[in-house]
Amino acid sequence: MTSLFLKQLQRLIKVEPEETIALAWAFVYFFSLLCSYYIIRPVRDAMGITGGVDQLQWLFTGTFLVMLLAVPLFGWLTSRFKRSQFLPAVYLFFIANLLAFYGLFVVMPEQTNVARGFFIWASVFNLFVVSVFWSFMADLFNDAQAKRLFGVIAAGGTCGALMGPALTTVLSSWLEIETLLIMSALFLLLALYCIHHLLRWRSQQRGGPTRQPQAELEDQKLGGGVLGGIRLLLRSPYLSGIALMMLLFTTLSTFLYFQQAQIIADAFSSPAERTRVFAGIDLLVNALTLIGQILITGRLVKAIGVGWSLALVPLFLCVGFLALAVMPVLSVLVVVQVLRRVGNYAISRPAREMLYVVVSAEEKYKAKNVNDTLVYRGGDAISAWLYAGLRSLGLSLSQLALIAVPLAIIWAVLCHRLGVWQSRLAQAGTLKSDTDSG
């Protein structure tokens, strides 16, 4: 029965027998990681509103400033420790943070500054742990494997993202909010267990025939300086293009997030109610995403390529923002927000991670981390102040939507060009590998 199930699974998702165990551990790893985050994501959003929606831009700025400190620290960690050492260290650090915030919420439950601190911390936590995860995946799998497997691996995260808000929705009615932080820490411990098994699988792959022609995956220090990721980013037009893509993505996402926060704040008064509403939205998004990741992502990327897969979400947002300009109402905003997030998680995110498969190990961990954290949160901070400034000038939702349309078009064009570039780099790497082996 087990053998028949594995054969059907391999046929459905096109996984090779020697990849099955790694795919399974990667699936569980991302499941536990996003379940951990989505348990506390509604808490984060509720804490952000506690200090006032008109103060959100300060929280986004605070998050960016923390990133300015965190990125050099991560660069120092990856330069001086092996992968098998710094990968677990990152998650152990965040587990300790969760326990510390649990204590603060118990001792000072009504403290606004603690709520703001948790919002900033959770925003840093989310990007760092997910960035490290995808860096590890880009290190484990080659380009061909990534195109087949990243959609399925992303589905593991979506399953976790379904479980997290579901647990929060149910448990927040009869448990104290701070108890959710302990549950989040337990799922991070499960992620650590998965890292151990994936490192062991990688070690076994080195002992025999390997399907990873791009580079030898040695467990060694990456070297370089604490700011190596920034230098790599500035030297590479390819990585700089990805950074610009991230800035455009965060700008449009932040606009929609601020509109959503204002609507929720106006409609619901208590943190518990807001937490349940945010959890319900997350649940809907992740349910739709799961279907796309398992059945659509891999086939879509194979059919239309990485470039067009990346461009689909900004092209949809062009239509979505035009719809908001004509009908700036709650129902349209919710539809645009839900479909944007589904498209991002099911298609854009896996395709975006494929861009890094063709770069060096140091670029995968250091430059990618800069893009995923510092550039991402920098874009958040800039666009948050831009949104607040435009609102203070009296611009309506319709006018803001029209401003977003040309940005979405630029984003779509850049996505397509990066996808073409990625294909060329992948082909060049394959040809080089064939020459070396010959």
N, C-alpha and C positions, 0 to 999 in steps of 0.2 A: 504493500500500500504506500509506504514511504517512498519507494523507488518510483512508483507511478506518479505520485504527487510531484517529485522533483523533476521528472521528465516533462510533465505538463507545465510546471513553473518555468523551466528552461526554454520551452517553446514559446510561452507567453511573453517573457521579458528578454529573450535572446541572451541568456547568460551561459558561459562556458562552464563545464563541470569544475575546473580548478578555481573558478572565481566564486562559486556558490557560497563557500564558507565566509569569504571576505565580504561579499554582498550582504549576507545575513547579519554579520556583526556590525557592518556600517549602518544597516537599516535600524538595528536596535540602538546603536550609538546615537544616531540623529533623533530617533524617537524619544529617548530619555532626555536628550539635550533640550529639545523644543518643548517637551512636556514640562520640564523644570521651569523654562522661561514662561510658558503660557499659563502656568499656575499663578505666577506673580504679575504677569502683564496687566490684567484688569486692575490689580491692586496699584500698580504703577500709574496707570491712567487716572484712577480715582484720586491718588495722592497728588497728581499734577494739578487737578482741578481744585483741590483743597485750598491752595494758595491764591486762586483766582485765575480765570482764563486770560485776563489781561496781563498776567505775569508770566505766561508760558514762554515768551521769548527769552526771559532771563534764565529759565531752566534749560532751554536749548543752548544758550551761551555757556552756562555752567558746565553742561555736558561736554561741550567742545573744549573748554579749558582743562577739564580732567583728562580728556583724550590727549591733549598736548603733553601732559605728564606721563600718561600711560604708554604712549608709543615708544619713547626712548627706553623706558623700562623693559618693554617687551623686546626691543632690539638688543638690549644688554643681555637678557635672558637667553635669546636664541643664539647669540654670538658665543656664549660661554658654556652652554650646556647642550648635551645631546638631545635628539628628539624624544628619546625614551625617558628623558628627565624633565624637559620643559613642558611637554604636553600634559602630563599629569599635574605638574606644578600649577599650571594656569587654573585648572578646575578645583584643585585643593584650596587655592587662594579664594576663589569665589564662594566655595562652601563655607569657609571661615567667615566671609563677609555676611552671608545669609544668617548665620548663627548670631553674629553681632547685631544685625538689624532686628532679629527676633527679640533680643534682649532690650534694645532701645524702644521698640514698640510696646513691650510689656511695661517698662518703667515710665515711658513718656508717651502714652497713647494719643494725646491731643496736641502734641507739639508740631506746629506747622513746619518748623525748620527740619525736623526729622522726616516729615513727609516729603519735603522738597529734596532732601538728601537722598532719600530712597528713589525718587524719580530719576535723579541724575545717575545714581549708581546702577539702577536697572537698565538704563539706556546704554551705559558703558558695557555692562555685563552681557547684554544681548549681542551686541556687535562683536565683542571680543571672542566669546565662546563659539559663535557660529563661524567667524572668520577663521579661527584656528581649526575648526572641524573641516572646512572646505579646503584649507591649505593642506591638511593631512590627506584628504581624498585626492587632491590633484597630485600629491606625492606618491600615492599608492597606485593609481591607475593611469594608463596612457591615454592618448587622444581617442583611439577607437573604442576602448573600454568606457571612457567617460561618456561618449555619445550614446552608448547602449545602456549604461548603468546609472548615470547620475539622476535621471528622472525617477528611477525606482528608489534610489537612496533618498532623494528629496521627499518621496512619498512616506518614508519612515518618519521624517520630520513632521510631515503633515498629520500622520497618525498621532504623534505626540502632541501636536498643536491642537488636535481634536480632543484628546484626553485631558490636556491641561485645563482649558476653559470649562470643560464639562465638570471636572472635579471642583473647580472654583465655584461654578454656578450652583452646584448641589451643596457643597460643604460650607460656603460662605453664609448660608442661611442659619446654620446652627453651630458653627465653629467661629472662634475669634479669627480675624483676618491675619494676625501674626502667626497663627499655627500653620497657615499655608506656606510660610517660608521654610519650615522644617520639612514639609513634603517636597518642596522644590529641591532642597539640599539632598534628600535621599535619591532623587532621580539623577542628580549630578554624580553621586557615588556609582550608580549603575553605568553612567557614561565612562567613568574611569575604568571599570571592569572591561568594557568593550575595547577601550584603547589598548589594554594589555593584550587581548587576543588578536587585535589587528597588527600590533607590532610583532607578535609571534608569527603570524601568517606571512608578514613581509620578510621576516628572517628566513622562514622556510622557503620562500620563493627564491632567495639568493642561493640556496643550496642546490637548486636544480635548474631545469630549463625555465627561463623567464619570458614573460610576455610583455616586458616593459623596456622597449628599445631606447627610450629617451635618455635614461640615465640610470646608473646603479644607485639603488636606494640604501646607501650606507647610513648606519646610525652614528652620525658624527656631528660635531659642532659646525654651524654654518659659517662662523667667522664674521669678519667685517666689524664695523663700529655700531654704536648704539643708534646712530641716525642713518644706518646703511639703507634702510627702506626708502627714506626720503631721497637719498642720492640716486638710488636705482630708478626711482620714479621719474626724477628730473632728467636722467640720461636717456631714457627710453621713450621715443614717441608713441610706441604701442601702449606702454603702461600709462603714459600721460593721457592718451586718448580714453583709456578706461576710467581714469580719474575724472575727466570732463563728463563722461557718460554718467558717472555716479553723482556729480554735482547737479546735472539736469534732472536726474531721477529724484534726488532728495528735494529739490526745489518744488517740483510739482506735487510730490507726496506730502510735503509739509503744508502746502496750501490747503489740500484736502483735509489733512489732519486737524488744522486749526478750525476749519469750518465745522467738522464733526464735533470737536470739543465744545464749541459754542452752543451747538444744537443740544447736545447732551446736558450741558450745564443749565440751559434754560428749561429743559423738560423735567429734570430730576434733581432733587435737593440733597439727598443723603449720599455719602460715599458708598454705602452698601448697595443702594439702588443703581448707582452709576457703575459699580463693579459688575453687577449682574448683567447690565445692558451691554457693556463692553465685552463681557464674556460671551454673551449671545451672538454678537456680531462676529467675534472670532470663530465661534463654533460654525456658523453658516459659511464663512469664507473657507475654513479648513476642510469642511465636508465637500464642497465643490472642488477644491484644489486636489484632494486625494484622487478623485476620478480622473482628472486631467493628467496627473503625474504618472499613474500606473498605466493608463491606456493611450495617452496622447503624446506626452513629451518626447519619448525616444523616437517614435515614428515620425513626429512632426519635424524634429531636428534632422533626421535622416532624409526626409522628403524635401525640405526647403532650405536646409542649411542653418548654421549658427546665426548668421547675419540677419536673415529674415525672421528667425525665431525671436531674436532680441528686439527687433523693430516692431513686433506685433502690439505690445503694450502701449508704446508711445503713439502708434497709429490709432489705436482704440481711444486713447485719451484725447486725441485731436477731435474725434467725434463726440466724446463725452463732455469735453469742455464747451464745445459748440452747443450741445444740448443744454448745459447749465446756463449758458449765456441767454438762451431763448426762454428756458423754464427753470429759474433758480429756486427750486422748491425741494423740500426734504426728501421726497420719494426719488427724485432724479439723482440727488446727491448720494443717497444710500446705494442706488444701483451702480453709479459710476465708481464709488469707493469699493464696493464689494467686488465688482468685476476687475477693477485695477489690481486689487490685492490677489485675487485668484490668478489672473494672468501673470503677475509677478512671481508668485510662489510656484505655479505649475510650469511656466515656460521660461520667463526671463531669468529667474534665479539660477536654475540648472544650466541654462545656456551661458549665463555670465560666468559661472564657475569654469566652464569649458575653455574660456579664454586664457585661463592660467595654466592649463595642462601643458602648453607648448613653451613655457618659460623655465628658467633655471630654478633649482631648489631654493636658493636664497631669495629669488624674486617671489616664489610661491608663498614663502612665509613672511618675509619682511615687507616687500613692496605691496603685496596683496593686503597685508594687515594695515598698512598706511591708507590704502584706498578704502578698505572696508570699515575703518574706524575714524581716523583723523579727517580724511576727505569727506566721508559720509556725514559725520557730525558737524564738520565745518560748514558743509552745505546746508544742514539743518539750521545752524545758528544764523547764517547769512539770510536764508530764505525766511526764517522766523521774523527777523527784524524788518525785512523787506515787506512781508505781509502786514506786520503791525503798522509800518509807515504808510503803506497804501490805504489801509483801513482808516488811519487817522486823517488822511486827506479826503475821506468821504467816498472812496470807491466802493461800488456795490459788488455783490457776488457776480452779477452778470459781467461787469467790467473786468474783474479779476480773472474770470474764466476766459475772456477774450485775450487777455495778456498772456495767458498760459498756452494758447494754441500755437503760436510760432515757436515757443520753446519746445513743445512736444514734437513739432516737425523737425527741428534741428536735432533733437535727441534721436528720432527715428533714423535719420540719414547717417548719423554717427554710428549708431548700432550696426547698421548694414555694412559700413566700411570696416568696422572692427571685426565683424564676422568673416569678411573676405580676407582680411589680414591674418586672422587666426588660421584659416584653411591653408594659406600659403606657408606659414611657419610650420604647421603640422606636416605638410608635404615635404618641406625642406628637411625637417628632422627625420622623417622616414627614409628619404634618399640618403642622408648622411649615415643613418644606422645601417642601411643595406650596403653602403660602400665600405664601412668599417668592418662589417661581418664578412664581406667578401675578401 
